[in-house]
Amino acid sequence: MADLLDRVAQTSSRPRYAFMVLSLIAEIARPDGSAGPFILREGRTTLLRDWLCDALAPMGARDPKRLMLAEKVRLDLLSSGRAPAEPAAAQAVIAAEVHERIRKSGKTNLSRAVSELVQAGLVRRHYQGFRVDHQNRGAGRHAVYTLVGGARCLMGRSAAMHQPAPPGRSETRQGELRLN
């Protein structure tokens, strides 16, 4: 673990964030170390990158920029006339727009962190899509991250939290936690 932390600290401009990303990937990784392109959570499939962004979003909840974002979105929606007149509906529209903006900026941060983890030799990234697996993104392809090298030691830490699939169900479920 110490070697892993040292490698992340040496290769990442934001080592704590990169280590959180690495830990989340390990939490939902299949036994072969891969995670994605889709995650099954609470009966819904979600793209891996969307799930990672949503999981990391609470880290910035108290950030002053995040707090100002909701007000900016509210003003933008009111000035464009897209805000509903009913306060509860307007609040829901504002929350959805804030969520989308946070997810969009989160994907940029996530991509940067994963690129640093790839450089460190801890993650391998490829893209899967409707046609063929491919190293380059685009054309409906989605990211798959695979833990390699020393990063695989994180998988054992989260394995105790994974809920085993019931007999007859697919083993491709990811990220389901057992509640004890």
C-alpha positions as CSV (number, residue, x, y, z in Angstrom):
1,M,0.0,0.0,0.0
2,A,2.8,2.4,0.8
3,D,4.4,1.8,-2.6
4,L,1.1,2.4,-4.3
5,L,0.5,5.7,-2.4
6,D,4.1,6.8,-3.3
7,R,3.6,6.1,-6.9
8,V,0.3,8.0,-7.0
9,A,1.9,10.9,-5.2
10,Q,4.8,11.1,-7.6
11,T,2.7,10.9,-10.8
12,S,-0.4,12.9,-9.9
13,S,-0.9,16.6,-9.6
14,R,-3.8,15.8,-7.3
15,P,-2.8,12.6,-5.5
16,R,-5.7,12.5,-3.0
17,Y,-8.3,12.8,-5.8
18,A,-6.4,10.3,-8.0
19,F,-6.3,7.8,-5.1
20,M,-10.1,8.3,-4.5
21,V,-10.7,7.5,-8.2
22,L,-8.5,4.5,-7.9
23,S,-10.3,3.2,-4.8
24,L,-13.7,3.7,-6.4
25,I,-12.6,1.7,-9.5
26,A,-11.3,-1.0,-7.2
27,E,-14.7,-1.0,-5.3
28,I,-16.7,-1.8,-8.4
29,A,-14.1,-3.9,-10.4
30,R,-14.9,-7.4,-11.5
31,P,-12.6,-10.2,-10.5
32,D,-10.4,-9.6,-13.5
33,G,-9.8,-6.0,-12.3
34,S,-11.9,-4.3,-15.0
35,A,-14.8,-1.9,-14.4
36,G,-17.2,-0.6,-17.0
37,P,-18.4,0.4,-19.4
38,F,-21.7,0.1,-17.5
39,I,-22.4,-0.3,-13.8
40,L,-25.6,-1.8,-12.4
41,R,-26.7,0.1,-9.4
42,E,-30.1,-0.2,-7.7
43,G,-31.6,-1.9,-10.8
44,R,-30.4,0.8,-13.2
45,T,-27.4,0.7,-15.6
46,T,-25.1,3.8,-15.5
47,L,-22.0,4.6,-17.5
48,L,-18.9,4.0,-15.5
49,R,-17.7,7.6,-15.8
50,D,-21.1,9.0,-14.8
51,W,-21.1,6.8,-11.7
52,L,-17.6,7.8,-10.8
53,C,-18.4,11.5,-11.2
54,D,-21.6,11.1,-9.1
55,A,-19.6,9.3,-6.4
56,L,-17.0,12.0,-6.2
57,A,-19.4,15.0,-6.4
58,P,-20.1,15.2,-2.7
59,M,-16.4,16.0,-2.1
60,G,-17.0,19.6,-3.4
61,A,-20.4,20.2,-1.8
62,R,-19.0,23.0,0.5
63,D,-16.8,24.6,-2.2
64,P,-17.8,28.3,-2.6
65,K,-17.7,27.8,-6.4
66,R,-20.2,25.0,-6.1
67,L,-22.5,27.1,-3.9
68,M,-22.4,30.0,-6.4
69,L,-23.2,27.6,-9.3
70,A,-26.7,27.0,-8.1
71,E,-27.4,30.7,-7.9
72,K,-25.9,31.2,-11.4
73,V,-28.0,28.4,-12.8
74,R,-31.1,29.8,-11.2
75,L,-30.4,33.3,-12.7
76,D,-29.7,31.7,-16.2
77,L,-32.9,29.8,-16.2
78,L,-35.0,32.8,-15.1
79,S,-33.4,35.1,-17.6
80,S,-33.9,32.6,-20.4
81,G,-37.5,31.9,-19.4
82,R,-36.9,28.1,-18.9
83,A,-37.7,28.1,-15.2
84,P,-41.2,26.8,-14.3
85,A,-43.4,29.2,-12.4
86,E,-44.1,26.7,-9.6
87,P,-41.3,26.9,-6.9
88,A,-41.0,23.2,-6.3
89,A,-40.8,22.5,-10.1
90,A,-38.3,25.3,-10.5
91,Q,-36.1,24.0,-7.8
92,A,-36.2,20.5,-9.4
93,V,-35.1,22.0,-12.8
94,I,-32.3,24.0,-11.1
95,A,-31.1,20.9,-9.2
96,A,-31.1,18.8,-12.4
97,E,-29.1,21.5,-14.3
98,V,-26.6,21.9,-11.5
99,H,-26.2,18.1,-11.4
100,E,-25.5,18.0,-15.2
101,R,-22.9,20.9,-14.9
102,I,-21.2,19.2,-12.0
103,R,-21.1,15.9,-13.9
104,K,-19.6,17.6,-17.0
105,S,-16.8,19.3,-15.1
106,G,-16.3,16.1,-13.0
107,K,-15.7,14.1,-16.2
108,T,-12.8,16.5,-17.1
109,N,-11.3,16.1,-13.6
110,L,-11.8,12.3,-13.8
111,S,-10.2,12.0,-17.2
112,R,-7.2,13.9,-16.0
113,A,-6.9,11.7,-12.9
114,V,-7.3,8.5,-14.9
115,S,-4.6,9.7,-17.4
116,E,-2.2,10.2,-14.5
117,L,-3.1,6.7,-13.1
118,V,-2.4,5.2,-16.6
119,Q,1.0,7.0,-16.7
120,A,1.7,5.5,-13.3
121,G,1.0,2.0,-14.6
122,L,-1.9,1.5,-12.2
123,V,-4.8,1.5,-14.6
124,R,-5.2,0.4,-18.2
125,R,-7.9,2.2,-20.2
126,H,-9.7,1.1,-23.3
127,Y,-13.1,1.8,-24.9
128,Q,-15.9,-0.6,-25.7
129,G,-18.8,0.2,-28.0
130,F,-21.5,-1.0,-30.3
131,R,-19.1,-2.0,-33.1
132,V,-15.8,-3.3,-31.7
133,D,-13.5,-2.8,-28.7
134,H,-11.1,0.0,-29.6
135,Q,-8.3,2.0,-28.0
136,N,-9.7,5.3,-29.2
137,R,-12.9,6.9,-27.9
138,G,-15.8,8.0,-30.1
139,A,-18.5,6.4,-32.1
140,G,-20.6,5.3,-29.2
141,R,-17.7,3.8,-27.3
142,H,-17.4,4.0,-23.5
143,A,-14.5,3.8,-21.1
144,V,-13.4,0.6,-19.4
145,Y,-10.8,0.9,-16.7
146,T,-8.7,-2.1,-15.6
147,L,-6.6,-2.2,-12.5
148,V,-3.0,-3.4,-13.2
149,G,0.1,-4.0,-11.2
150,G,0.1,-2.8,-7.6
151,A,-3.4,-1.3,-7.9
152,R,-4.9,-4.8,-7.8
153,C,-4.2,-4.9,-4.0
154,L,-7.1,-2.5,-3.5
155,M,-9.5,-5.1,-4.9
156,G,-9.1,-7.3,-1.9
157,R,-10.0,-4.5,0.4
158,S,-13.4,-4.0,-1.1
159,A,-14.1,-7.6,-1.9
160,A,-15.6,-8.2,1.5
161,M,-18.1,-5.5,0.8
162,H,-19.3,-7.0,-2.5
163,Q,-22.6,-8.9,-2.4
164,P,-22.2,-12.2,-4.1
165,A,-24.6,-12.7,-7.0
166,P,-27.5,-15.1,-6.2
167,P,-27.5,-18.4,-8.1
168,G,-28.8,-18.0,-11.6
169,R,-28.0,-14.3,-11.9
170,S,-25.2,-12.9,-14.0
171,E,-21.8,-12.2,-12.4
172,T,-21.5,-8.9,-14.3
173,R,-23.2,-6.9,-11.6
174,Q,-20.8,-4.2,-10.2
175,G,-20.8,-2.0,-7.2
176,E,-23.6,-3.7,-5.2
177,L,-22.8,-3.5,-1.5
178,R,-23.9,-6.0,1.1
179,L,-25.7,-4.4,4.0
180,N,-24.8,-6.0,7.3
